[in-house]
Amino acid sequence: MASLDTRKTESEFLTEMACHSKDLCKSLLTSCGNKVSNIFHMLVIIAIHSGRTSAAGILKLVLMNSRSTQSLQLFVQLYCELELYYTQLLDDVVKTCLSTVKYPGAASSSNQLFRLLSNFHQLISSESGIQHLSRSKLSSSLQRHHSVFANLLIHPNLEVSLKSLALLLSLDKTLPDKVSYMMKICSNCVGLFYKLLHKLKTQDGKMIETVKSIKLCRKMFLLLAKDDRCRLYLLRLLVEGTLQKEHVTLFGGISPAEPTDSEKDLTKIKVSLLERNRNPHISSHLPLTPSSVFFSGIVGDIEKNNRTKTSHRTEPQAWQQTSQVFVDVVFILCTCDQEDADSGNLMLHHKYVDSLSLLLMELVCPDVVPITFDWPDDESLKFTIERDLRIKKTFDDNPILWALVSIVARGVSSLSKCSPLVSSLLATIMSNWEVYRGSAVDQSTLNFKVTCFITDIMTKASWLPPPVSRVGAVFGLLKPKEIYTILNTMWKVLKEFPPPSSAMTPEATRQRWQQGTAFKTQKEVVKAIFVNNIATLGHHYARVCLTNLGEFVNLERLLM
C-alpha cells in the first residue's frame, strides 16, 4: 500500500508540476551550472508523464524563447530525449509553434515571430554547428507548412518577410506540389521584391543589407523559374507592376494625375453638357485654325504666358539604380537555364523573350489583337494617330518600357511580335521631325534620344539593311529634314520588307534585301545625304556606306 501511495503522490506531484512547465522552461534557458541539469531532467519526466501534447508544448516553449545557440542546443537535447518515447514528435512541435503565429493572425508580436523563424533557420542551416538534430526531419516538417511561410513573405514587418524567405530557400524542396501554392509564392515574392526596391530608392547610404536582400529575392526567382509556369507568371507580375500607380516612381515614371471632380462623376455637374459644348472656353477672338488651336493649349504642350509644364519625374539618380536592378532580374528570367546565373555569357531563350514581347503588347496596346506582321501603309496612319500618340505617351511616362523593348530586340525575331508598338513609335517621331522648325539638331532632347533608340533596336533585330542600319551613328551631324528623310526611307524599306516572323540566317537575310527596289533606293538616299554634307560626314562614309573591302579599295583609288 505504501508503494501505491508513493506512486499516487508522484503522479499528483508531476501533474502539479506540469502546470508550471512554462516557468520551468524559462528557468532552463536562464539558469547555469547544475541547476540546468536538474530542470532539464524534471522537464523530461513531466513530458513523459503528461503525454504527447504536453511534450510538444514544452518543446515549443523552449524553442520560441531561445535566444542563443546554447539555448537551441538545449532544445535539441530535450527533443532527442523525448523522441525515444514519441515518434514524429517534431511534426507536432512545428505545428504547435506555427499555430500561435500563423499569419495574418495577431496572436504574437512581430518580434516573437521573427525569433521563431530565426530559430528554425538556425536549426536547419548546416553552418549553425548544432548537432544531433536530423535536418531532413526538420525540413520535412517545415515543408508541410509551406503555405504559412509563403504568406509571411508579405508580412508588414520586412525582417519577418526576409527571414521567411531565407527559411524557404533553406528547405530541401522549395517548390510546392500544388499549382495554387506555386502561384501564391510567386505573387508574394514579387510583392517583397517591389518592397525592397522602394527601400533601396529611399536609402542614401548603407545599402549593403538591402542589396543582399534583393540578391536573396533574386535567388528565389531563379529557383521558382525552374518551372516554366512560374517563370512566365513571374515575368507577367514583374512587368505589370511597372505600370502600377504605386511603383511607377521607382523607374522614373510619371504618376497618373488624380481625376478632377468633373471626370469622376459628370452627373454632379450643374451645367448641362449642351452648355459646356457651347462654351468650350476657347477665345472667340482667335480664328480656329490648326495653329491657333495648338498654341491655345488645346493640342500639344507649349509654353504660353510663362506657363511651364510641372514635372512629376523623380531625380535620375533616385531611380536609375532601381531600374537597373529590375532589368537585371527580367533579363535573367528571359535567359536559358544555367547553374551560374552571375556569369556574363547568358543566352536569351526565344520562348521567354517572345512572352515578354507579347506581354508588352498586351499592356501598352491591347487593342491590336491579333498581331499581324504586315507593316502599315501611309494611309492607315491617318486612322491610328490617336493610338500612336497614346503609345508614345505611355513610353515617355514610363522610361522602363524602353529597357524592356531593348531586351526584346535581342531575342530571335521577338521584336516582330510587338511590331505595332515599334511602327507607332516610328510614325510618331517621323511626324515630329517632319514639322520640326529648328535649323540644327539638339542631341539632348527626348525626341532625338528616342530616334536613336528606335533605330538601334531595329538594327539589333536585323530589320534594316546596310547602310541605312548604320546611319544612326551620325544622326547628331545631320539636319532635321535629313533625319526625317532617313526615317522615311526606313519606313519604305519596312513596308516592302516587313519584319520577319522567324529567325533567318545571314545569307538568307542578304538575299532578302537584294530582291526589292527599296534596298537600292535607300542606298542612294544615304549617299546623297553624305554628298551634301561631305565636309562633316566624309570621314564616316567608309564606315556607314561601304559593305566590303573591295568597295573600300575602289574608294581609295578614286581619291588618289
C-alpha positions as CSV (number, residue, x, y, z in Angstrom):
1,M,0.0,0.0,0.0
2,A,2.9,2.3,0.7
3,S,4.2,1.9,-2.8
4,L,0.8,2.6,-4.3
5,D,0.6,5.8,-2.2
6,T,4.0,6.8,-3.4
7,R,3.1,6.3,-7.0
8,K,-0.1,8.3,-6.4
9,T,1.9,11.1,-4.7
10,E,4.4,11.2,-7.6
11,S,1.6,11.4,-10.1
12,E,-0.1,14.2,-8.3
13,F,3.3,16.0,-8.0
14,L,4.1,15.6,-11.7
15,T,0.6,16.7,-12.6
16,E,1.0,19.8,-10.5
17,M,4.5,20.5,-11.9
18,A,3.1,20.3,-15.4
19,C,1.1,23.4,-14.7
20,H,4.3,25.2,-14.1
21,S,6.1,23.9,-17.2
22,K,6.2,27.4,-18.7
23,D,8.2,28.7,-15.7
24,L,10.4,25.7,-15.7
25,C,11.2,26.3,-19.4
26,K,12.2,29.9,-18.8
27,S,14.3,28.9,-15.8
28,L,16.0,26.3,-18.0
29,L,17.1,28.9,-20.5
30,T,18.2,31.4,-17.9
31,S,19.9,29.1,-15.4
32,C,23.5,27.8,-15.4
33,G,25.6,25.1,-13.7
34,N,24.0,22.0,-12.1
35,K,20.6,23.8,-11.9
36,V,20.3,23.4,-15.7
37,S,20.7,19.7,-15.5
38,N,18.1,19.3,-12.7
39,I,15.5,21.4,-14.5
40,F,16.3,19.5,-17.7
41,H,15.6,16.1,-16.2
42,M,12.5,17.4,-14.5
43,L,11.1,18.6,-17.8
44,V,11.8,15.2,-19.4
45,I,9.9,13.4,-16.6
46,I,7.0,15.8,-16.8
47,A,6.8,15.4,-20.6
48,I,6.9,11.6,-20.4
49,H,4.3,11.6,-17.7
50,S,1.9,14.2,-19.1
51,G,1.7,12.8,-22.7
52,R,2.5,13.8,-26.2
53,T,0.6,17.1,-26.2
54,S,2.4,18.3,-23.1
55,A,5.8,17.2,-24.6
56,A,5.2,19.2,-27.7
57,G,4.1,22.2,-25.6
58,I,7.3,22.1,-23.6
59,L,9.5,21.9,-26.7
60,K,7.5,24.8,-28.2
61,L,8.2,26.9,-25.1
62,V,11.9,26.2,-25.2
63,L,12.1,26.8,-28.9
64,M,10.2,30.1,-29.0
65,N,12.1,31.6,-26.1
66,S,15.6,30.5,-27.2
67,R,17.8,33.5,-28.0
68,S,21.2,31.9,-28.4
69,T,22.9,28.8,-29.9
70,Q,23.3,27.4,-26.4
71,S,19.6,27.6,-25.9
72,L,18.9,25.9,-29.2
73,Q,21.3,23.2,-28.2
74,L,19.2,22.6,-25.1
75,F,16.1,22.3,-27.3
76,V,17.9,19.7,-29.4
77,Q,19.0,17.7,-26.4
78,L,15.5,17.8,-24.9
79,Y,14.0,16.7,-28.2
80,C,16.4,13.8,-28.5
81,E,15.4,12.6,-25.1
82,L,11.7,12.7,-25.8
83,E,12.0,11.3,-29.3
84,L,12.6,7.9,-27.8
85,Y,9.1,7.9,-26.3
86,Y,7.1,9.8,-29.0
87,T,7.5,9.1,-32.7
88,Q,7.2,12.1,-35.2
89,L,7.2,14.5,-32.3
90,L,8.9,17.1,-34.4
91,D,5.8,17.5,-36.6
92,D,3.7,18.3,-33.5
93,V,6.3,20.8,-32.3
94,V,6.4,22.7,-35.6
95,K,2.6,22.6,-35.9
96,T,2.2,23.9,-32.3
97,C,4.6,26.7,-32.9
98,L,3.1,27.9,-36.1
99,S,-0.4,27.7,-34.8
100,T,0.3,30.6,-32.5
101,V,1.9,32.8,-35.1
102,K,0.0,31.9,-38.2
103,Y,-0.2,35.0,-40.4
104,P,-2.3,37.2,-40.6
105,G,-3.3,36.4,-37.0
106,A,-2.2,38.8,-34.4
107,A,-1.7,36.3,-31.5
108,S,2.1,37.0,-31.3
109,S,4.1,40.1,-31.9
110,S,6.4,40.5,-34.9
111,N,9.5,40.2,-32.6
112,Q,8.3,36.8,-31.4
113,L,7.6,35.6,-34.9
114,F,10.9,36.8,-36.1
115,R,12.7,35.0,-33.3
116,L,10.8,31.7,-34.1
117,L,11.7,31.9,-37.8
118,S,15.3,32.7,-36.9
119,N,15.5,29.7,-34.7
120,F,14.0,27.5,-37.4
121,H,16.5,28.8,-39.9
122,Q,19.4,28.3,-37.5
123,L,18.4,24.7,-36.8
124,I,18.0,23.9,-40.5
125,S,21.2,25.6,-41.6
126,S,24.2,23.4,-42.0
127,E,26.6,26.1,-40.7
128,S,24.8,26.6,-37.4
129,G,27.0,24.0,-35.6
130,I,24.0,22.4,-33.8
131,Q,24.4,18.7,-33.7
132,H,22.2,15.6,-33.2
133,L,19.1,17.0,-35.0
134,S,18.1,15.5,-38.2
135,R,18.0,18.3,-40.8
136,S,15.9,16.2,-43.2
137,K,13.3,15.6,-40.5
138,L,13.0,19.3,-39.7
139,S,12.9,20.2,-43.4
140,S,10.2,17.7,-44.0
141,S,8.2,19.0,-41.0
142,L,8.5,22.6,-42.2
143,Q,7.7,21.7,-45.8
144,R,4.2,20.7,-44.6
145,H,3.6,24.3,-43.7
146,H,4.9,25.8,-46.9
147,S,1.8,28.0,-47.4
148,V,2.3,29.7,-44.0
149,F,5.9,30.7,-44.9
150,A,4.7,31.9,-48.3
151,N,2.1,34.1,-46.7
152,L,4.8,35.5,-44.4
153,L,6.6,36.9,-47.4
154,I,4.2,39.8,-47.5
155,H,4.2,40.4,-43.7
156,P,4.1,44.1,-42.7
157,N,7.4,43.6,-40.9
158,L,10.2,43.4,-43.5
159,E,12.5,41.5,-41.2
160,V,9.9,38.8,-40.8
161,S,9.4,38.6,-44.6
162,L,13.2,38.3,-45.3
163,K,13.6,35.6,-42.6
164,S,10.7,33.7,-44.1
165,L,12.4,33.9,-47.5
166,A,15.7,32.7,-46.1
167,L,13.9,29.8,-44.5
168,L,12.1,28.8,-47.7
169,L,15.4,28.8,-49.5
170,S,16.9,26.5,-46.9
171,L,14.3,23.8,-47.3
172,D,15.2,20.7,-49.3
173,K,12.1,21.2,-51.5
174,T,11.5,24.8,-52.3
175,L,8.7,24.4,-54.9
176,P,5.3,23.2,-53.5
177,D,3.3,20.5,-55.3
178,K,0.1,22.4,-55.7
179,V,-0.2,24.9,-58.5
180,S,-2.2,27.3,-56.3
181,Y,0.7,27.4,-53.8
182,M,3.2,28.0,-56.6
183,M,1.3,31.0,-57.9
184,K,0.9,32.3,-54.4
185,I,4.6,32.2,-53.6
186,C,5.4,33.8,-57.0
187,S,3.0,36.7,-56.2
188,N,4.3,37.2,-52.7
189,C,7.9,37.1,-53.9
190,V,7.2,39.8,-56.4
191,G,5.5,41.9,-53.7
192,L,8.5,41.5,-51.5
193,F,10.8,42.4,-54.4
194,Y,9.0,45.7,-55.0
195,K,9.0,46.5,-51.3
196,L,12.8,46.1,-51.3
197,L,13.1,48.3,-54.4
198,H,11.1,51.0,-52.6
199,K,13.5,50.7,-49.6
200,L,16.5,50.9,-52.0
201,K,15.2,54.0,-53.6
202,T,14.8,55.9,-50.3
203,Q,18.2,55.0,-49.0
204,D,21.0,57.5,-49.3
205,G,23.7,55.2,-48.0
206,K,24.4,51.9,-46.3
207,M,22.6,49.9,-48.9
208,I,24.6,46.7,-48.4
209,E,21.9,44.9,-46.4
210,T,19.2,45.9,-48.9
211,V,21.3,44.7,-51.8
212,K,21.9,41.4,-50.1
213,S,18.2,41.0,-49.5
214,I,17.5,41.8,-53.2
215,K,20.0,39.1,-54.2
216,L,18.2,36.7,-51.9
217,C,15.0,37.5,-53.6
218,R,16.6,37.0,-57.0
219,K,17.8,33.6,-55.9
220,M,14.2,32.6,-55.1
221,F,13.1,33.8,-58.5
222,L,15.7,31.6,-60.1
223,L,14.5,28.6,-58.1
224,L,10.9,29.3,-59.0
225,A,11.9,29.8,-62.6
226,K,12.8,26.1,-62.9
227,D,9.1,25.6,-63.5
228,D,8.1,27.2,-66.8
229,R,4.7,28.2,-65.4
230,C,6.3,30.0,-62.5
231,R,8.8,31.7,-64.8
232,L,6.1,33.1,-67.2
233,Y,4.0,34.1,-64.2
234,L,6.9,35.9,-62.6
235,L,7.6,37.8,-65.8
236,R,4.0,38.9,-66.0
237,L,3.8,40.1,-62.4
238,L,7.1,42.0,-62.6
239,V,6.2,43.8,-65.9
240,E,2.6,44.5,-64.8
241,G,4.0,46.1,-61.6
242,T,6.0,48.7,-63.5
243,L,2.8,50.4,-64.7
244,Q,1.0,50.3,-61.3
245,K,0.5,53.6,-59.7
246,E,2.4,52.8,-56.5
247,H,5.5,51.6,-58.4
248,V,5.9,54.0,-61.4
249,T,8.2,56.4,-59.5
250,L,10.6,53.5,-58.9
251,F,11.6,53.7,-62.6
252,G,11.4,57.4,-63.3
253,G,7.8,57.2,-64.4
254,I,5.1,59.9,-64.0
255,S,2.3,59.1,-61.6
256,P,-1.1,59.4,-63.2
257,A,-2.9,62.6,-62.2
258,E,-5.9,62.4,-59.9
259,P,-9.1,62.8,-61.8
260,T,-11.0,66.0,-61.4
261,D,-14.4,66.2,-59.9
262,S,-16.0,66.6,-63.4
263,E,-14.1,63.5,-64.6
264,K,-15.2,61.4,-61.5
265,D,-18.9,62.0,-61.9
266,L,-20.4,64.0,-64.8
267,T,-23.8,63.7,-63.2
268,K,-22.8,66.1,-60.4
269,I,-22.1,69.0,-62.8
270,K,-24.8,71.6,-62.6
271,V,-24.1,73.0,-66.1
272,S,-25.6,70.9,-68.8
273,L,-23.4,69.1,-71.3
274,L,-25.0,71.2,-74.1
275,E,-24.0,74.4,-72.4
276,R,-20.4,73.1,-71.9
277,N,-20.2,72.4,-75.6
278,R,-21.5,75.8,-76.5
279,N,-18.8,77.4,-74.3
280,P,-15.7,75.3,-74.6
281,H,-13.5,78.1,-73.0
282,I,-11.7,78.9,-76.3
283,S,-11.1,82.5,-77.0
284,S,-13.6,83.9,-79.5
285,H,-11.0,86.5,-80.7
286,L,-8.8,83.9,-82.3
287,P,-9.6,82.2,-85.6
288,L,-9.9,78.5,-85.0
289,T,-7.0,77.5,-87.3
290,P,-4.8,74.5,-86.5
291,S,-2.1,76.9,-85.4
292,S,-4.3,78.8,-83.0
293,V,-5.8,75.7,-81.5
294,F,-2.3,74.3,-80.9
295,F,-1.0,77.4,-79.3
296,S,-4.1,77.8,-77.2
297,G,-3.1,74.8,-75.3
298,I,-5.8,72.5,-76.6
299,V,-3.4,70.4,-78.5
300,G,0.2,69.9,-77.5
301,D,2.3,71.1,-74.6
302,I,3.5,74.6,-75.5
303,E,4.6,77.2,-73.0
304,K,2.2,80.1,-73.0
305,N,2.3,83.3,-70.9
306,N,5.3,81.9,-68.9
307,R,3.4,78.7,-68.1
308,T,5.7,75.7,-67.9
309,K,4.7,72.1,-67.6
310,T,5.2,70.9,-64.0
311,S,7.4,67.8,-63.9
312,H,6.5,64.9,-61.7
313,R,9.6,62.9,-62.5
314,T,12.0,61.9,-59.8
315,E,15.7,62.7,-60.0
316,P,17.6,60.3,-62.3
317,Q,19.9,59.3,-59.5
318,A,17.0,58.1,-57.4
319,W,15.5,55.7,-60.0
320,Q,18.3,54.6,-62.2
321,Q,19.6,52.1,-59.7
322,T,16.2,50.5,-59.1
323,S,15.6,50.4,-62.8
324,Q,18.9,48.5,-63.3
325,V,18.1,46.0,-60.6
326,F,14.7,45.4,-62.2
327,V,16.1,45.0,-65.7
328,D,18.7,42.5,-64.5
329,V,16.1,40.3,-62.9
330,V,13.9,40.4,-66.0
331,F,16.9,39.6,-68.2
332,I,17.9,36.6,-66.1
333,L,14.3,35.3,-66.3
334,C,14.5,35.5,-70.1
335,T,17.7,33.5,-70.3
336,C,18.3,29.8,-70.7
337,D,18.7,27.7,-67.6
338,Q,22.2,27.9,-66.3
339,E,23.7,26.9,-62.9
340,D,25.8,30.1,-62.7
341,A,23.3,33.0,-63.0
342,D,26.0,35.6,-62.4
343,S,28.1,34.7,-65.5
344,G,28.4,37.2,-68.2
345,N,27.6,34.9,-71.1
346,L,23.9,34.3,-70.6
347,M,21.9,33.4,-73.7
348,L,18.3,34.7,-74.2
349,H,15.7,32.0,-74.8
350,H,13.3,32.9,-77.6
351,K,10.4,31.3,-75.7
352,Y,10.6,33.7,-72.8
353,V,11.6,36.8,-74.8
354,D,8.6,36.1,-77.1
355,S,6.4,36.0,-73.9
356,L,7.9,39.3,-72.8
357,S,7.2,40.8,-76.2
358,L,3.5,39.7,-76.2
359,L,3.2,41.0,-72.7
360,L,4.3,44.4,-73.7
361,M,1.8,44.4,-76.5
362,E,-1.0,43.4,-74.1
363,L,-0.2,46.1,-71.6
364,V,0.7,49.0,-73.8
365,C,-1.5,48.3,-76.9
366,P,-4.2,45.8,-76.0
367,D,-6.5,46.8,-79.0
368,V,-4.1,45.4,-81.6
369,V,-5.0,41.7,-81.3
370,P,-4.2,39.5,-83.1
371,I,-0.8,40.8,-84.2
372,T,-0.1,41.0,-87.9
373,F,3.4,41.1,-89.3
374,D,2.5,43.4,-92.2
375,W,3.9,46.9,-91.9
376,P,1.2,49.6,-92.0
377,D,1.0,51.8,-95.1
378,D,0.8,55.6,-95.2
379,E,-3.0,55.7,-95.5
380,S,-3.5,53.7,-92.3
381,L,-1.6,56.2,-90.3
382,K,-4.5,58.6,-90.6
383,F,-6.7,56.3,-88.6
384,T,-4.2,55.2,-86.0
385,I,-2.8,58.6,-85.0
386,E,-4.6,58.6,-81.7
387,R,-3.3,55.1,-80.8
388,D,0.2,56.1,-81.9
389,L,0.2,59.2,-79.7
390,R,-1.1,57.2,-76.7
391,I,1.6,54.5,-77.1
392,K,4.3,57.2,-77.4
393,K,3.0,58.9,-74.2
394,T,2.9,55.6,-72.4
395,F,6.6,55.1,-73.2
396,D,7.5,58.7,-72.3
397,D,5.7,58.4,-69.0
398,N,7.3,55.0,-68.2
399,P,11.0,55.0,-69.2
400,I,11.4,51.4,-68.0
401,L,9.5,50.3,-71.1
402,W,12.4,51.3,-73.3
403,A,14.7,49.0,-71.4
404,L,12.2,46.1,-71.8
405,V,11.9,46.7,-75.5
406,S,15.7,46.6,-75.7
407,I,15.7,43.1,-74.2
408,V,13.1,42.0,-76.7
409,A,15.2,43.4,-79.6
410,R,18.0,41.0,-78.6
411,G,15.8,37.9,-79.0
412,V,15.5,35.9,-82.1
413,S,12.6,37.5,-84.1
414,S,10.9,38.5,-80.8
415,L,10.7,42.2,-81.7
416,S,8.4,41.2,-84.7
417,K,5.7,40.2,-82.2
418,C,5.4,43.8,-80.9
419,S,6.0,45.4,-84.3
420,P,2.8,47.5,-83.9
421,L,4.5,49.2,-81.0
422,V,7.6,49.9,-83.0
423,S,5.6,51.2,-86.0
424,S,3.6,53.5,-83.8
425,L,6.7,54.9,-82.2
426,L,8.5,55.3,-85.5
427,A,5.4,57.0,-87.0
428,T,5.2,59.5,-84.1
429,I,8.9,60.5,-84.2
430,M,8.7,60.8,-88.0
431,S,5.8,63.3,-87.6
432,N,7.8,65.2,-85.0
433,W,10.8,65.6,-87.3
434,E,8.6,66.5,-90.3
435,V,7.2,69.5,-88.5
436,Y,10.4,70.4,-86.7
437,R,11.3,74.1,-87.4
438,G,14.8,74.2,-85.9
439,S,17.9,74.6,-88.1
440,A,20.1,72.3,-86.1
441,V,19.6,69.1,-84.1
442,D,19.6,69.2,-80.3
443,Q,21.0,65.9,-79.1
444,S,19.8,66.5,-75.6
445,T,16.1,66.4,-76.5
446,L,14.0,63.3,-75.8
447,N,12.9,63.2,-79.4
448,F,16.5,62.7,-80.6
449,K,17.2,60.1,-78.0
450,V,14.0,58.1,-78.9
451,T,15.0,58.4,-82.6
452,C,18.4,56.8,-81.9
453,F,16.9,54.2,-79.7
454,I,14.3,53.0,-82.2
455,T,16.9,52.9,-85.0
456,D,19.2,50.9,-82.7
457,I,16.6,48.2,-81.8
458,M,15.5,47.8,-85.4
459,T,19.2,47.3,-86.3
460,K,19.7,44.7,-83.5
461,A,16.6,42.8,-84.7
462,S,18.0,42.8,-88.3
463,W,15.1,44.7,-89.7
464,L,17.2,47.2,-91.7
465,P,19.8,46.6,-94.4
466,P,23.1,48.5,-94.6
467,P,23.8,51.4,-95.0
468,V,20.5,52.7,-93.5
469,S,21.1,50.4,-90.5
470,R,24.4,52.2,-89.7
471,V,23.4,55.8,-90.3
472,G,22.0,56.2,-86.8
473,A,25.6,56.8,-85.6
474,V,25.7,60.1,-87.4
475,F,22.3,61.5,-86.6
476,G,23.8,64.2,-84.5
477,L,25.6,65.6,-87.5
478,L,22.5,65.7,-89.8
479,K,19.9,68.4,-90.3
480,P,16.3,67.8,-89.0
481,K,15.0,67.4,-92.5
482,E,17.7,64.9,-93.3
483,I,16.8,62.8,-90.3
484,Y,13.2,62.8,-91.4
485,T,14.3,61.6,-94.9
486,I,16.3,58.8,-93.3
487,L,13.4,57.7,-91.2
488,N,11.0,57.9,-94.1
489,T,13.4,55.6,-96.1
490,M,13.4,53.2,-93.2
491,W,9.6,53.2,-93.3
492,K,9.6,52.4,-97.0
493,V,12.1,49.5,-96.5
494,L,10.0,48.0,-93.8
495,K,6.9,48.4,-95.9
496,E,8.5,46.4,-98.7
497,F,10.3,44.0,-96.3
498,P,8.1,43.5,-93.2
499,P,9.8,42.3,-90.0
500,P,10.5,38.5,-90.3
501,S,8.3,36.3,-88.2
502,S,11.1,33.8,-87.6
503,A,14.8,33.7,-87.4
504,M,16.8,34.0,-90.6
505,T,20.4,33.0,-91.5
506,P,22.8,35.8,-92.5
507,E,22.8,34.5,-96.1
508,A,19.0,34.4,-96.3
509,T,18.9,38.0,-94.9
510,R,21.4,39.2,-97.5
511,Q,19.4,37.6,-100.4
512,R,16.2,39.1,-99.0
513,W,17.5,42.6,-99.2
514,Q,18.6,42.3,-102.8
515,Q,15.2,41.4,-104.1
516,G,13.4,44.7,-103.8
517,T,13.6,48.2,-105.1
518,A,13.6,49.8,-101.7
519,F,17.0,48.2,-101.0
520,K,18.6,50.1,-103.9
521,T,16.7,53.3,-103.2
522,Q,17.8,53.5,-99.5
523,K,21.5,53.3,-100.6
524,E,21.1,56.3,-102.9
525,V,19.3,58.3,-100.3
526,V,22.1,57.8,-97.7
527,K,24.8,58.5,-100.3
528,A,23.1,61.7,-101.4
529,I,23.0,62.9,-97.8
530,F,26.7,62.2,-97.4
531,V,27.5,64.1,-100.6
532,N,25.5,67.1,-99.4
533,N,27.5,67.1,-96.1
534,I,30.8,65.9,-97.4
535,A,32.7,68.3,-95.1
536,T,31.2,66.9,-91.9
537,L,30.4,63.3,-92.9
538,G,33.2,62.5,-95.3
539,H,35.3,60.6,-92.8
540,H,32.2,58.5,-91.8
541,Y,31.4,57.4,-95.3
542,A,33.6,54.2,-95.4
543,R,32.1,53.0,-92.0
544,V,28.5,53.7,-93.0
545,C,28.2,53.1,-96.7
546,L,30.8,50.5,-97.7
547,T,29.9,46.9,-97.3
548,N,33.1,45.1,-98.2
549,L,36.8,45.6,-98.6
550,G,36.6,45.8,-102.4
551,E,34.4,48.9,-102.3
552,F,36.9,50.5,-99.8
553,V,39.8,49.8,-102.2
554,N,37.9,51.3,-105.1
555,L,37.2,54.4,-103.0
556,E,40.9,54.8,-102.2
557,R,41.8,54.6,-105.9
558,L,39.2,57.3,-106.7
559,L,40.6,59.6,-104.1
560,M,44.2,59.1,-105.3
